[in-house]
Amino acid sequence: MEIYKDLSSPASQQFEKLLNSQLSKNKIEEGKIIEGKVTKITSKYVFLFIPGLKSEPVIDVNEIKMMGLTNEVKEGSTISVLLERIEDKNGDVVVSAQKAQKIKGWNKLVKCYENNELINGKIIQKTKGGVIVEHVETGSLMFCPGSQISDKPMKNIDHLIGIEQKFALIKIDMVRGNSVVSRRQVVSSNKKEDKAKIIEKFKVGDIIQDAVVKGYSSFGCFFEVTTPEGTIDTLCHLQEISYSRVNHPDEIFNIGEKHNLKVISIDMEKLQVGCSIKQLSPDPFEHISNYQIGNEYKVKVVKITDYGCFCELEPGLSTLLHSSEISWTKKSISPRKIFNVDDQINCVITEIDKDKRRVAISHRLTKENPYSKLENNYPVGSDIEGIVSNFNEYAIYLKLADFDIDGFLHSNDLSFTGKPEDELKKYKKGDKLTVRVLEIKTADQKVRVGLKQLQKDPFEWFKDKKVKDPITVKVISSDNKGLFVKPEGCDIEILIKKSQIAMSPSDARPSRFVGGERIDAAIAELNFEKRKVSLSIKLLEEIMNAKAIKEHSSPLSGKNLPFSSLSEKLGSKKNKKESE
């Protein structure tokens, strides 16, 4: 120990230099992977020599067997181990060859992922949502989702298990130490290379012979094209199938059919070839100058939908006959009940839009407008017969004479006197009625008729009357609202409100009347435009009371009037004169 007393001596400095050089060669740190030399192998352990450690670390033989290195580990060979502990509680060195192998394998996977390199792997087992793949070189386990096994759906993958094949690393989780691979990318990549070679042979304008219908969707039809270099799929968009309107390819094609195609676009980046069928024939819309708006033509029904019919003026030149243009009178009409495919019908062209390549036609314009005919034969004010065809909660619909037109008869136009809801109940389907034409709207295709207009208007009874005129009425009934009365010689039932029965609140009781009484009342309101009239016994009492006080200064009998306060007022006026 004397050598350490004087650190400046040549011997101390030489010893320090030798020690540092030795330690620099063997940087012993926990968590590092280091190489160890096999010095001895027993039935249970493999002994290693690692420079810089104070004792020989050992590895369990079972660990070597699990790693599949039994034949490779021999005395004198080297093996990589992870130094977990330089010294545990027992003073031993703790190392692991298996963990070192995993770490090396993970580092290699990370390097391949960063360099976008493919790796060799084997599918070793199925699991939920995919398969487990073993890295051939390092034994690391990786996950391959079911969607990444192939570019096509596969019901059975047993033939892929245990086969060494290429995989692409698509995800690395550095925190959890997980990795995700894809076989699909490798398969698709190989196909892309082959597909690019095939597409390079085509150019815009080429005609492809005998392409086979492979499938279709709502946006187009897929064809399989076979060439000497291989087979590719190409799309013919819905708009490129025909000059006529096509809602879905299944209207025209069947799987397995052969058709010629014209190449109209090539995209080498997306490796797509766009094709057209309609461009193999002339554009029929170029003949649209042969047709004029307002003229009548015969068209062929080629397709029927819920909202109308698609027709052809000539092969390929399609037009739309909307359901609203089929009939003058039927509103929610079903085209399928009127026409069949291949029917030849007459129509009038109503619109030609060259920019939108659209032609609209009308079938109803080939026939006389029944509303115009009705207006000519039965102008407003005329009487016409009709048959009740339908009802709703507030009106009746009548089929008018020989016209295929429904007239609208509102419940308010059924009677001058009855309640509308009660009047509606008097009629049923099939009843014949004579009504008066009240309004015809040809543009809106509406006709309004009335029944009460054929009757004498009971409101004319008031034409020579005015407000404050007294009339005699008969009590029909009473309730807590007031009295229901009818003027003598008139069928209009009028309500005298409870507050208008008498001046005195104690006399304003509807219960005093049982029905059948004849009483006098004054007209409180009279409006001929609104057909409104109000009666008041109270008003008549006030008028007669004022008149009696002014002219006679004596009590009146008040016949048929509840003048309970008249005597008191007359008496008060008499006393006033005497005092004067």
PATORMI-269354 format. One line per field, with one value per residue (C-alpha): residue in one letter; chain; z, x, y. Coordinates in pm, 1 decimal. Each point is the difference from the previous one (the first is absolute). Layout:
N
type: a|...
mol: A|...
zz: Z|...
xx: X|...
yy: Y|...
//
This chain:
580
type: m|e|i|y|k|d|l|s|s|p|a|s|q|q|f|e|k|l|l|n|s|q|l|s|k|n|k|i|e|e|g|k|i|i|e|g|k|v|t|k|i|t|s|k|y|v|f|l|f|i|p|g|l|k|s|e|p|v|i|d|v|n|e|i|k|m|m|g|l|t|n|e|v|k|e|g|s|t|i|s|v|l|l|e|r|i|e|d|k|n|g|d|v|v|v|s|a|q|k|a|q|k|i|k|g|w|n|k|l|v|k|c|y|e|n|n|e|l|i|n|g|k|i|i|q|k|t|k|g|g|v|i|v|e|h|v|e|t|g|s|l|m|f|c|p|g|s|q|i|s|d|k|p|m|k|n|i|d|h|l|i|g|i|e|q|k|f|a|l|i|k|i|d|m|v|r|g|n|s|v|v|s|r|r|q|v|v|s|s|n|k|k|e|d|k|a|k|i|i|e|k|f|k|v|g|d|i|i|q|d|a|v|v|k|g|y|s|s|f|g|c|f|f|e|v|t|t|p|e|g|t|i|d|t|l|c|h|l|q|e|i|s|y|s|r|v|n|h|p|d|e|i|f|n|i|g|e|k|h|n|l|k|v|i|s|i|d|m|e|k|l|q|v|g|c|s|i|k|q|l|s|p|d|p|f|e|h|i|s|n|y|q|i|g|n|e|y|k|v|k|v|v|k|i|t|d|y|g|c|f|c|e|l|e|p|g|l|s|t|l|l|h|s|s|e|i|s|w|t|k|k|s|i|s|p|r|k|i|f|n|v|d|d|q|i|n|c|v|i|t|e|i|d|k|d|k|r|r|v|a|i|s|h|r|l|t|k|e|n|p|y|s|k|l|e|n|n|y|p|v|g|s|d|i|e|g|i|v|s|n|f|n|e|y|a|i|y|l|k|l|a|d|f|d|i|d|g|f|l|h|s|n|d|l|s|f|t|g|k|p|e|d|e|l|k|k|y|k|k|g|d|k|l|t|v|r|v|l|e|i|k|t|a|d|q|k|v|r|v|g|l|k|q|l|q|k|d|p|f|e|w|f|k|d|k|k|v|k|d|p|i|t|v|k|v|i|s|s|d|n|k|g|l|f|v|k|p|e|g|c|d|i|e|i|l|i|k|k|s|q|i|a|m|s|p|s|d|a|r|p|s|r|f|v|g|g|e|r|i|d|a|a|i|a|e|l|n|f|e|k|r|k|v|s|l|s|i|k|l|l|e|e|i|m|n|a|k|a|i|k|e|h|s|s|p|l|s|g|k|n|l|p|f|s|s|l|s|e|k|l|g|s|k|k|n|k|k|e|s|e
mol: A|A|A|A|A|A|A|A|A|A|A|A|A|A|A|A|A|A|A|A|A|A|A|A|A|A|A|A|A|A|A|A|A|A|A|A|A|A|A|A|A|A|A|A|A|A|A|A|A|A|A|A|A|A|A|A|A|A|A|A|A|A|A|A|A|A|A|A|A|A|A|A|A|A|A|A|A|A|A|A|A|A|A|A|A|A|A|A|A|A|A|A|A|A|A|A|A|A|A|A|A|A|A|A|A|A|A|A|A|A|A|A|A|A|A|A|A|A|A|A|A|A|A|A|A|A|A|A|A|A|A|A|A|A|A|A|A|A|A|A|A|A|A|A|A|A|A|A|A|A|A|A|A|A|A|A|A|A|A|A|A|A|A|A|A|A|A|A|A|A|A|A|A|A|A|A|A|A|A|A|A|A|A|A|A|A|A|A|A|A|A|A|A|A|A|A|A|A|A|A|A|A|A|A|A|A|A|A|A|A|A|A|A|A|A|A|A|A|A|A|A|A|A|A|A|A|A|A|A|A|A|A|A|A|A|A|A|A|A|A|A|A|A|A|A|A|A|A|A|A|A|A|A|A|A|A|A|A|A|A|A|A|A|A|A|A|A|A|A|A|A|A|A|A|A|A|A|A|A|A|A|A|A|A|A|A|A|A|A|A|A|A|A|A|A|A|A|A|A|A|A|A|A|A|A|A|A|A|A|A|A|A|A|A|A|A|A|A|A|A|A|A|A|A|A|A|A|A|A|A|A|A|A|A|A|A|A|A|A|A|A|A|A|A|A|A|A|A|A|A|A|A|A|A|A|A|A|A|A|A|A|A|A|A|A|A|A|A|A|A|A|A|A|A|A|A|A|A|A|A|A|A|A|A|A|A|A|A|A|A|A|A|A|A|A|A|A|A|A|A|A|A|A|A|A|A|A|A|A|A|A|A|A|A|A|A|A|A|A|A|A|A|A|A|A|A|A|A|A|A|A|A|A|A|A|A|A|A|A|A|A|A|A|A|A|A|A|A|A|A|A|A|A|A|A|A|A|A|A|A|A|A|A|A|A|A|A|A|A|A|A|A|A|A|A|A|A|A|A|A|A|A|A|A|A|A|A|A|A|A|A|A|A|A|A|A|A|A|A|A|A|A|A|A|A|A|A|A|A|A|A|A|A|A|A|A|A|A|A|A|A|A|A|A|A|A|A|A|A|A|A|A|A|A|A|A|A|A|A|A|A|A|A|A|A|A|A|A|A|A|A|A|A|A|A|A|A|A|A|A|A|A|A|A|A|A|A|A|A|A|A|A|A|A|A|A|A|A|A|A
zz: 0.0|19.3|-370.3|62.3|258.8|-258.4|-306.7|-172.3|-13.3|-339.7|124.9|112.9|-324.3|-204.0|202.2|-45.3|-375.3|-29.4|209.2|-204.7|-328.6|116.8|117.3|-325.8|-192.7|216.1|86.6|249.6|41.3|102.9|-282.4|-268.3|-237.8|28.1|-144.5|227.1|-63.8|91.8|243.9|127.0|-71.3|256.9|3.8|152.9|-77.4|-258.4|155.6|-165.6|27.5|-42.0|60.0|267.1|215.0|335.9|-46.9|-281.4|-102.9|-75.4|-235.3|52.1|-259.4|-52.7|-117.1|-267.1|-106.2|-28.3|-224.9|-222.4|48.9|157.1|-291.0|-39.9|364.7|72.5|218.0|-147.6|-202.2|72.7|76.0|44.8|336.6|172.1|321.9|237.8|331.0|67.2|347.7|155.1|369.1|-7.6|-169.1|-337.0|-350.1|-171.2|-383.7|-261.8|-350.3|-91.2|84.3|-193.5|-302.1|24.9|31.1|-299.1|-199.9|96.2|-97.5|-334.0|-56.0|83.3|-249.0|-271.7|76.1|-23.9|-328.9|-135.1|-54.2|-32.3|253.5|-10.6|223.2|58.5|112.1|306.9|134.7|-38.1|258.7|50.2|-281.4|-189.5|27.0|187.7|-219.5|112.0|-128.8|-156.3|81.0|361.4|111.7|95.7|-7.3|-196.0|-66.1|-344.7|-9.8|-200.5|-244.1|-76.7|-85.0|-364.3|-245.2|-44.5|261.8|102.5|176.4|76.7|64.4|113.5|-309.6|114.5|351.6|48.6|-342.2|-7.3|-192.6|-22.7|227.0|19.3|336.7|21.8|369.3|283.0|358.7|172.2|342.0|12.5|-226.1|-241.6|-377.0|-273.0|-341.9|-329.1|-260.8|-208.4|-80.0|-139.8|-212.7|-125.8|-72.1|-218.0|-181.9|-49.6|-177.6|-230.7|-48.4|-93.9|-272.4|-145.5|15.0|-176.5|-310.0|-27.6|-129.1|-14.3|-296.6|-7.4|-53.8|238.5|-147.3|194.6|351.5|246.7|245.2|341.3|232.8|46.7|258.6|19.5|-174.1|-286.9|-144.4|47.0|-292.3|-5.3|-282.1|-104.2|-179.4|-84.6|296.1|246.2|121.7|144.6|109.8|-151.6|79.3|-234.5|188.6|7.5|-218.8|-259.7|-43.0|-221.6|-138.9|149.4|370.9|201.3|369.9|66.3|-219.3|78.0|-223.3|-300.6|85.9|127.9|168.5|-252.6|-307.8|-246.0|-126.0|-191.4|186.4|-99.5|216.8|100.5|289.1|149.4|348.5|63.1|356.9|100.3|-259.6|-137.2|-351.7|-74.4|-279.8|-187.0|-192.3|-122.8|-178.2|-236.9|-168.6|-123.3|245.8|-72.4|168.2|-310.3|-168.1|251.6|-259.2|-179.4|286.9|101.2|330.9|-12.1|-270.5|56.7|-53.0|54.4|263.3|133.6|373.4|100.7|379.3|262.0|346.0|288.1|-118.3|-373.8|-321.4|-200.2|-368.6|-324.3|-287.4|-191.5|112.1|251.0|16.1|329.9|158.4|332.2|29.3|357.0|182.8|31.0|-381.9|-53.1|86.5|45.6|284.4|183.5|245.8|176.3|-299.7|-26.6|-347.4|23.3|1.6|-320.6|-217.8|-71.8|-126.0|-384.8|-21.9|-282.2|126.3|-129.3|185.8|-44.1|52.2|273.6|52.5|-178.1|199.8|-218.6|277.4|240.2|-286.4|132.8|-177.0|185.9|-146.3|95.1|-75.5|135.7|-247.2|-279.8|148.0|60.0|341.2|178.1|224.8|-301.6|-145.4|328.8|13.8|-351.9|52.5|362.6|85.0|356.6|110.5|-200.8|156.8|-56.5|120.0|194.7|182.6|348.6|-46.2|323.8|339.1|254.1|336.0|-148.9|-364.5|-265.4|-341.0|-297.4|-339.4|-225.1|-286.6|-277.3|93.9|173.3|248.5|373.5|126.0|350.7|211.7|338.0|295.2|44.2|-346.1|77.3|182.4|115.8|330.2|107.2|179.7|-249.9|188.4|19.7|-366.6|-107.4|170.0|-224.0|-309.0|-109.6|-298.2|-314.7|85.7|-295.2|61.2|-210.4|96.5|-118.1|-141.9|226.9|-124.5|-273.2|15.3|-324.1|71.6|347.1|-120.8|271.4|-5.0|294.4|9.2|243.7|93.3|215.2|-285.1|-165.5|301.0|104.3|238.2|329.0|83.5|-255.5|268.6|155.5|-321.4|106.6|365.6|179.7|340.0|296.4|-192.2|222.2|-122.7|144.6|52.4|124.0|269.0|-125.1|298.7|275.9|182.5|221.0|-301.0|-71.1|-219.2|-344.3|-198.5|-353.2|-143.6|-112.3|-371.7|-4.1|34.7|143.1|358.6|205.9|347.1|242.0|250.3|368.9|60.5|-257.4|145.2|242.9|147.3|352.2|69.5|215.7|-299.2|-247.5|63.5|-302.1|226.6|9.3|-352.7|-80.7|-377.7|-219.7|148.5|-233.6|107.5|-148.1|-50.6|-173.7|-272.0|167.4|-299.4|-368.7|-253.7|-345.9|-122.6|290.4|19.1|370.2|216.7|377.7|203.8|343.3|229.2|226.8|-282.5|-81.5|371.0|11.2|-315.9|118.7|351.0|-124.9|-233.2|274.6|241.6|-265.9|-152.5|259.8|342.4|108.1|56.8|-288.5|25.5|-147.7|-179.4|-105.1|151.6|344.6|81.0|373.9|57.3|-216.4|282.7|224.8|-267.4|-84.0|368.7|49.3|-295.0|143.8|340.3|-167.6|-178.9|318.7|185.5|-272.9
xx: 0.0|302.7|-38.2|-311.5|163.2|184.6|-226.1|255.3|260.6|74.6|-119.6|-338.7|-53.5|89.0|-244.4|-276.4|59.2|-17.8|-318.1|-178.3|99.3|-140.2|-330.3|-38.3|8.6|-269.8|-265.5|-201.6|-348.6|-329.2|-258.7|268.5|42.9|346.5|182.1|87.6|229.4|-126.7|244.9|-196.2|-328.7|-169.6|-336.0|-161.4|211.9|221.6|291.0|128.4|308.1|-50.6|305.4|-54.5|-239.9|112.0|-171.2|-113.1|-364.7|-206.6|-294.5|-264.4|29.3|-380.4|29.1|249.4|-236.4|-294.4|209.1|86.0|374.4|84.2|217.9|168.5|101.6|323.4|304.2|205.0|-289.9|-137.3|-355.8|-170.4|-165.0|-179.5|170.7|-293.6|192.9|373.8|-66.3|-323.6|-71.6|197.3|297.0|-61.6|-5.3|-341.1|-8.9|-258.0|70.1|-369.7|-57.2|312.5|-136.7|-335.1|167.1|224.2|-299.6|-200.2|285.0|23.6|-375.6|22.2|284.6|-200.0|-304.2|205.6|158.4|-338.2|144.0|-199.6|62.4|-31.5|-262.9|-221.1|-360.5|9.5|-354.3|-341.7|-123.3|-294.7|-6.9|299.8|307.2|332.8|308.4|348.4|304.7|215.3|335.9|-60.1|-306.1|-184.7|-377.4|-210.6|-372.3|-160.6|-367.2|-245.9|-52.1|374.8|37.7|-104.7|-143.6|-303.4|-229.0|123.6|-221.5|287.5|366.6|123.1|218.1|193.7|85.7|365.4|107.0|288.2|-104.5|55.7|-176.9|1.0|33.6|-284.8|9.9|253.6|-97.0|323.8|-165.8|-175.7|245.2|-269.7|22.7|-262.3|73.0|-187.4|9.9|-257.0|239.6|253.3|-262.0|-144.1|345.3|84.5|-330.5|59.9|325.3|-172.4|-299.7|225.6|163.9|-344.1|-133.6|309.6|-115.2|-321.5|-53.1|-303.5|-221.4|79.4|-288.8|-6.9|-169.9|-219.4|37.7|-194.9|-251.8|142.8|-224.6|-180.6|-85.0|-215.7|270.3|103.5|81.7|326.9|147.9|277.7|247.5|234.4|326.3|311.9|173.0|-276.8|-345.2|-119.1|-333.2|-131.5|-297.2|-263.1|-169.0|-378.5|-0.9|216.1|-224.0|-265.0|-117.7|-336.4|-63.2|116.4|-82.4|199.9|222.8|-209.0|-269.3|224.7|270.1|12.7|302.2|214.7|-111.2|263.0|10.3|242.0|148.0|174.5|289.0|-70.6|247.3|316.9|131.8|342.7|13.1|-324.4|51.9|-351.9|-139.5|-328.2|-217.4|-315.8|-262.2|-214.6|294.8|17.8|-314.6|-99.9|-162.9|-374.7|-41.0|157.3|-337.5|-191.7|-27.7|-253.8|-244.4|-189.9|-152.1|-380.0|-19.8|-153.4|210.4|-38.0|240.6|84.8|-16.8|330.3|-12.7|-266.2|73.0|-208.3|40.9|-50.0|101.9|320.3|-78.1|196.5|-64.4|242.1|249.2|234.2|-183.0|-183.6|-257.0|-180.6|-376.2|-61.1|-301.7|-147.3|-14.2|-189.2|-354.8|-189.8|-214.4|185.7|249.0|185.2|-5.0|205.7|160.8|7.4|-379.9|-19.7|290.5|213.1|357.1|13.3|-331.2|-16.2|-165.6|-51.5|168.3|73.1|353.8|-8.9|372.8|333.3|313.3|306.2|246.1|-144.5|-88.1|-353.7|-334.0|-334.2|-328.9|-368.0|-268.8|-292.4|62.0|-108.9|-349.5|-243.8|25.3|-321.1|11.7|-9.6|-282.8|-190.5|48.6|-137.5|-300.4|-73.3|130.0|-9.3|-361.9|-117.1|-169.3|146.5|-72.9|254.3|41.8|156.4|337.0|182.5|-4.0|228.9|-72.1|-104.7|-102.8|-160.2|152.7|-233.7|73.9|-149.6|-226.9|195.1|326.7|275.9|19.7|-70.4|-174.7|71.8|-311.1|86.0|-224.0|-73.9|-160.3|-242.7|-266.4|-76.0|-146.9|130.5|326.7|272.0|101.7|-363.2|-64.5|297.6|-155.5|-307.9|191.1|174.1|203.4|-207.5|-253.4|-98.0|-4.9|-61.8|247.0|98.1|344.7|158.5|359.7|216.3|379.7|121.9|368.6|-24.2|-242.4|-255.0|-378.9|-210.7|-375.1|-281.3|-335.1|-158.7|31.8|-294.3|-220.0|-161.4|226.7|-190.5|220.6|-196.9|-271.7|212.6|45.2|-258.1|112.8|250.1|171.8|-235.7|-304.7|-225.3|-100.1|-201.4|179.0|-92.7|207.1|132.2|210.1|219.0|317.8|255.0|125.4|-335.9|-308.0|-17.3|-272.3|-137.7|-157.3|-358.0|6.1|375.1|188.7|318.9|67.8|155.9|150.2|-102.3|282.1|-78.9|126.4|-251.0|-315.2|-86.7|130.3|-22.8|255.0|-257.1|-234.9|270.4|-59.3|-37.5|-174.1|-307.5|-75.6|-101.7|-45.5|-288.5|-34.5|-44.7|204.8|118.4|367.0|196.7|263.3|331.5|226.8|-65.6|279.0|-107.0|356.5|86.5|-357.9|-4.7|-294.5|-27.2|-318.1|-48.1|-303.8|197.8|50.0|-370.8|-79.0|237.9|-152.9|-359.3|85.5|158.4|-293.0|-258.9|176.8|37.2|-348.6|-239.9|157.7|-218.4|72.7|-38.7|-138.4|319.0|-188.7|239.6|286.9|156.6|-24.2|42.3|171.4|-223.4|-245.7|284.8|149.4|-335.2|-64.2|336.2|-71.1|-347.3|146.7|263.6|-265.5|-201.1|306.4|64.8
yy: 0.0|223.6|78.2|209.4|227.7|203.2|40.5|220.4|-272.9|-161.0|-338.1|139.7|183.2|-309.5|-211.1|257.5|7.9|-378.2|-14.9|266.7|-162.5|-330.8|150.1|192.1|-326.9|-157.1|254.7|-196.7|157.4|-148.5|-14.5|-41.7|-293.0|-147.5|-298.3|-289.3|-298.2|-347.4|-157.0|-295.6|-179.9|-225.1|-173.8|307.8|303.8|164.1|195.3|313.2|215.2|371.8|222.2|260.6|-201.2|-128.7|-338.3|-227.7|46.6|-309.6|-68.8|-265.8|-277.8|10.4|359.2|-109.3|-279.2|241.4|219.7|-294.9|50.5|-335.9|-108.3|338.4|56.9|-189.1|56.2|282.3|151.7|345.2|98.5|338.3|60.0|286.0|109.0|43.8|21.2|34.8|-133.9|-125.1|-49.9|-324.4|164.4|-174.5|151.4|-20.7|-28.5|-111.3|-129.2|-11.7|366.9|95.1|-184.9|185.0|338.6|-70.2|-116.8|310.7|231.5|-175.3|41.1|369.8|39.7|-180.2|218.7|318.7|-114.3|-123.8|-348.5|-322.2|-275.1|-378.7|-150.4|-301.5|-10.8|-225.0|25.4|164.1|246.6|232.4|251.5|-138.7|-224.7|-13.3|24.7|-112.0|186.4|-269.6|160.0|105.6|-198.1|319.5|-26.9|248.9|50.3|-0.3|118.1|-206.0|285.5|1.0|-369.3|34.9|252.5|-226.1|-155.3|-345.6|-251.8|-238.1|85.5|-341.9|-26.6|310.4|-124.3|-96.7|127.7|246.7|310.2|373.3|250.2|379.8|175.1|252.4|97.6|1.2|84.1|101.8|29.4|-337.4|-180.0|-115.1|-25.7|-40.8|-149.0|-31.7|-272.4|186.6|284.7|-245.3|-176.7|330.3|138.0|-298.6|39.9|371.2|-71.9|-246.8|235.0|291.7|-209.2|-82.5|357.1|132.9|-188.2|207.2|351.2|227.9|-85.3|-373.1|-238.9|-296.8|-303.2|-243.7|139.7|-215.5|147.6|-84.4|201.9|329.1|259.4|310.7|207.8|-225.7|-341.7|-194.2|-192.6|-258.5|59.9|-281.4|81.8|-205.7|165.9|-91.4|99.6|330.9|147.9|321.1|223.0|136.6|283.0|19.2|312.4|-174.5|-303.5|157.2|331.2|-90.6|32.0|-303.6|-26.7|-317.5|-220.6|-308.8|152.6|-61.5|-258.6|-355.4|-157.4|-186.0|197.1|123.6|358.9|219.3|298.1|321.0|123.4|362.7|51.8|-154.1|80.5|-154.4|126.6|-167.2|-276.2|49.5|-21.8|181.3|-131.9|95.9|-193.4|287.6|165.6|-295.7|136.2|351.1|241.8|-2.1|339.8|149.6|-65.9|212.5|279.4|-222.1|51.8|313.6|112.2|-14.0|-264.7|-341.2|-315.7|-371.2|-134.3|-345.0|-78.4|-162.6|22.3|68.6|143.8|129.5|358.1|-44.6|-176.1|15.2|-0.5|10.1|238.1|-219.4|-268.5|161.9|333.3|-27.0|230.1|15.7|-10.3|111.8|-143.9|351.9|19.2|-323.4|111.1|325.0|-127.0|-279.1|147.3|-283.7|-227.7|-319.4|-18.6|-381.0|-6.8|203.7|-115.2|-305.1|-25.8|11.5|190.8|255.6|320.8|352.0|286.3|368.9|131.7|266.7|64.1|-51.0|84.2|-52.7|86.1|-255.7|-237.1|-24.7|-29.8|19.7|-116.5|2.0|-256.9|198.5|285.3|-235.4|9.3|284.8|160.6|-110.9|306.8|229.3|-204.9|17.7|377.0|34.7|-227.6|86.6|348.5|132.0|29.9|-302.2|-300.3|-345.9|-351.5|-199.8|-330.3|-14.4|-174.9|69.6|175.8|154.5|160.3|333.8|-54.0|-218.8|-82.3|-34.4|-153.9|264.1|-113.0|-177.1|170.4|-193.1|285.7|7.4|311.9|123.5|57.4|153.0|-82.5|372.6|-1.9|-282.9|199.6|352.5|-109.6|-342.3|-66.5|-100.2|-315.3|-114.0|74.8|-216.6|-301.4|22.1|-117.9|-319.4|-119.7|-39.9|272.5|218.6|372.4|307.5|270.5|345.7|75.8|260.7|11.5|-155.4|27.3|-153.7|60.4|-156.5|-270.6|77.6|31.4|118.8|-58.6|77.4|-155.1|268.9|250.2|-180.9|79.1|327.4|186.7|38.7|296.2|202.0|18.1|276.7|202.1|261.5|-1.9|214.8|18.4|76.0|-121.1|-214.4|-345.7|-285.3|-330.3|-342.8|-172.0|-336.6|-102.3|136.6|-88.4|173.0|202.0|161.2|-43.8|-158.3|172.7|29.1|315.6|-55.1|-78.6|-76.0|-333.5|147.0|-106.1|281.4|-0.1|274.1|2.7|-26.1|353.8|132.6|-158.2|284.5|322.0|-135.5|-275.9|-179.3|-25.6|-110.3|-368.9|-234.3|-250.4|229.7|-119.9|-357.7|36.7|108.2|350.7|296.1|297.9|327.0|91.2|272.3|-45.2|77.6|-74.0|-58.8|-67.8|-120.6|-59.0|-227.6|-131.0|74.7|112.1|47.5|46.9|155.0|12.3|230.2|251.1|2.7|48.7|297.4|150.4|-44.1|112.2|321.2|62.3|-54.7|233.9|267.6|-11.1|-131.2|32.2|-293.3|-365.0|-239.1|-345.5|-147.9|-271.6|-276.0|204.4|-38.7|378.5|-47.1|338.1|222.5|103.2|106.8|228.3|155.5|63.2|165.3|232.8|98.1|84.2|213.6|210.5|54.5|122.7|251.9
//
